[in-house]
Amino acid sequence: MLYAILCYAHEETVFAWTQEEEAAVMEKLYAVQEPLAKSGKLGPVGRLMPTTAATTVRKGKDEPLVIDGPFAETKEALLGFYVVDFETLEEAVAFSKQLSAVNPGSTSYEIRPFYVFRPGDAAS
């Protein structure tokens, strides 16, 4: 089963890290990710740019509206994601707990199973 693990955090904290703090966190995250990558169960991993870089397209009455910024103001922002392939939800939860333990910037990890609509090179 494919799972998206969504990483929420306070972006003002994460984007204020020094290069040294960033490197220390990333080293710990890579250590958690490495066994999964070697097993072939880790797909794309990414960090989103700050919400100030976001653009939202919202359904309008006649035409879609294009809005600078995120769709909602929240204390926590979606700042990253993992695509993983696990047999069970319990495995995804265990991996998320490991990520949470080494990432001081994260506030929560949301786990959602998903399926690919159009398999292709990017989905392999």
N, C-alpha and C positions, 0 to 999 in steps of 0.2 A: 504494500500500500504506500502510495506517495503521500507525504505530509509536508505542509508548509509550516515552518516554525517561525512565527513573527515576533520580532524583538521590539519591545516598547521600552522607552527610556525618557529621561528628562534631557531634551536636546541641549539645553544650556549647560548642563554638566558635561556631556560627552564632547561637545564641540569646543569646550574650554580646556580640555586636557592638553598638557604640554606634549611635545614630541616624545619625551621620555615616558610619560604616563601612558600615552597611546601605544608605544612599543611594548611596554610591560603587559598591558591588557591583551594586546594582539598575540604576544608570545604564549600567554596562558590559553587563549582561545584556540590557537593553532594546535596546541598540545591536546586539547579535547577533540578537535576536529580530525587530527591525523589518523587515528585508528579507523574512523568511519570512512575517510577518504581512501585509505589503503584497501578497505573491504569492498569498495565500489558502491557504497550506499549513500555517499554524500554528493549531492548535485550542486547547483549554483548556490553561492553564498554572497550576499551583498549588503553594503551599508548604503542607505539612502542619504541623499544630500539633505541639508536642513529644510525645514518646512518653508522657509523664506524663498527657496528655489522652486517650490511647487506651483503648478498650474492646475486648476480644476475646471473641468467642463461639466456644467450642470444643465440638466434639462430645463429649458425655458418654455414659456407659453407658445411661442411661434418658432423660435430658433434656439439652439443650444447657446448657453452663456459661457463665456470664457472668463475665468476669475483668477487673478494672481493670488497665489497662496493656497494654503490647505483648505479643505472643505469645512473644517470645524476647529475651534480653538479649544485645546485641551492641555492639561498639565503634562501628560505623557504623549509622546509622538511615536509613530511607527518609524523606526530608524534602521531596521535591518531585517533580513530574512535568510532562512536556510531552506533548501529543498532536500528532503531525505527520503530514503526508501527503507521502511521497517516492516516487519511482519505484523507487529502489534502496536497499539497505542501505548502500551506500557514501555516499550523500547523508546518511543518518541519522548515520553515523559521523563524517562531516565536520562536521556541525552540533554533535554532542556534543563534538568536539574544540574547537570554538570556545567552547562554553559552559564547558568545563573550563579553558580558558586564562584566562578572565576571572573565574572564581568561586573565590576562595581557600578557601572553606568546603567545597567538594565534594571527595570522595575518589574517587568513581567515578560513571560514568553507565552504566546497563544499558539496552540497546536490545532491545525485544521487539515483533515484529510482532503485530498483533491484528486481529480483525474484530468488527463490531458484531452482536450477536445480534438486537436489535430496533431497527432504525433509527427515529429519531424526531427531534423538535426538538433535543434535547440532542446528538445524534450528527451533526447536519448541520454 
